[in-house]
Amino acid sequence: MLFAAERLMTSCHLSIDLVIGDVAITQGKSYWACCVDPSSYLVKVGVGLESKLQEWFQVPQDVVSPSGHDSGAEDTTVEAPPPYAFLTIGMGKILLSHGSALTSRDPNGCTVPLPPRIGICLDYEQGKVSFYDAVSFRELWECGVDCSGPVCPAFCFIGGGALHLQELVANKQERKVTIGNFAKLD
């Protein structure tokens, strides 16, 4: 199912919930960690360009879902970095894409056991996001992401799941993020 989630979710009839962080990152390095319940069906943890996440949020989720690559590359040209990057987690495992730190010799990607905590580090100036085992600090995956505008933490739950956000260390320049008619003040 993890590999299927990477390739095709467009005709899926599972519930899909997208949660976008209320902190928009516009500079520097930011790090946060989360725990994903190992019994979660499918959870995607990552970051995305605020404008693209808002577009995704506006589309009915029973029509559109995260498809193909976790990096969102289907929305970009070859030269441009993708507008979002997600690590796929499900049923106590992480799906690592080819080229990740742990699977550089495996062109088809693989699964690894879910660590107790996952760390996410966004380097806004470099336009990259890194995913870590937050206990051993072993890098799981790193990829580029479009940082041409505000970038937000994002979490996608497919078919149910649970996540506990443990830590968010962001730049001091935080601001209000409005999605649809909902706004959260910090």
N, C-alpha and C positions, 0 to 999 in steps of 0.2 A: 504493500500500500504506500510506503514511503516513496518508492521509485515512481509509482503511478502519480503521486501528488506532484512530482517534479515535471511530469510530461503532459498530463491532461487533467484538468479539473473543470473544464467549461460546461460539461453536461452533468455535473455532480448535483445530487439532490440533497446534500448535507447542508446543515446550517453553517453559515460563514459569518463570523463577527470580526470586524476590524476595530482595534483600539489604537488611537493615535495619541501619543504623549502630549501633555499640555505645555511642554518646554520646547521652544524652537531654537535650535543651535545655529548660530551665524558666524562663529569663529572659534579658533583654538581646538583643544582636545577635550573630549568628554568621555566619561566612563560610567557604566552602570552594570549591575549584576542582577540576575533573576534566577529563581528556582522554578522549574517546570514540573508539574505533577507527572510522575512516570506513567500514570494511567491515562494521561491525555491522549485523545485520538490523534489529532494533528495540530501542532502549534508552529507558527512561523514567528521568529523573533528577529528584529532588525531595525533598520532605519529607512527613511524615504524622504525625498524632496517634498516639502509641505504641499506645494501646488499639485503634484501628481497624486499624493495621498488624498487630498481633498476631492480630486476628480474621481478617484476610485471609491471614496466614501459616498459620493452623490449617486453612483450607479447602483440600481437594485442588486443586492448581493446574491439573489437567486438566479440572476442572469449572468453576472460576471464574477469570476473568482481568480485568485492568484494562479496563473498558469505558467507552464514552461519552466523557465529558469528563475531561480530565486533572486537573481541579480536584476530582474526586470529588463533584460537586454532586448526583449522583443519590442520595446517601446523606443529604442534608440537607433542611431546610425552606428556604423562600425567604429568611427572615431570618438564618439561621445560616450562618456561614462553612463551607466544605467541610472535611472531615477530612484531606484530603491534596491536594497539588498537584504535578503532574509535567509536565516538558517532554519531548516526544516527539522522539526522534532516530532516524534510520535512513538507511542507504545514503548517508552523507555529507551529509545535510540535516537541518534542524530544521523541524518543523511548528509554525508559530506560530498560535495561536488568534486569532479576531477580538478586537479590542480591545487587542492587544499594541502595544508601542511602535512596531514597524515596520510593522504592518498595520492601523492604526486606520481607514484608508479602505476596507479590504477586508473585507466582512462574512463571507466564507467562509474566512478564514485563508489562509495561503500557506506555501510552503517557502522557506528561505534556506539558503545554504551553511553547513556546520558549521564553526565557528571552531576554532582549535587547542585552546583551553581554554574551558570553560564555568564561570562563577562563579555560586554560589548564595548569596544573602544572606537570612537569616531574621531578621526583627524580631519577636521574641516579644511584646513589649508592644503593638505596633501590629497584630499578627495578620496579617502579610503576608510573602510571600516574593517575591524578585526574582531573575530569571535574567539573566545578563550574558554578553557576549563578554568573557572575562577578559583578553584581549590589548588590545582597544581600549577596554574598559570601557563599551561601548555596551549600554544596557538592551535585552533581547530581549522580556521579558514580566514582568509583575507581577500578583499576585493575592492575595486573602485566603486565610487558612488558619486553621482552628480551633486556638487555642492555650490551650484550657481545661485542658490537662494537658501532660505531657511530649511534646515533638515530636522525632522522629528523622529524620536523613537516610535516604533510601531510594532504591534503584536496582532497576529491573525489567528483566530481559533476556528478550526474546521471540524465540525462534528462534536464539539464540546471539549473542554479542557480547563486546566487551572494553572495559574502562574502567579508567583509572588515576586513583586519588584522589590529588591532589597536595598538598592543604593543607586542614586543618580547624582553624579558629580558633574555639573555643567558649568559653563561660563556664567559669570554674574549677569550678563546681559540676557535676561529672560524676558519674554513678552507674552501677551495674551494670544492664544490661538483660537480662531473661530472656525468651527466645522458646521456647515449648514446654519441653523439658527441657534446653536448651542455654543456658549462661550464659558471659559473658565478663567477666573481672575486669580493671579498668584499674589 
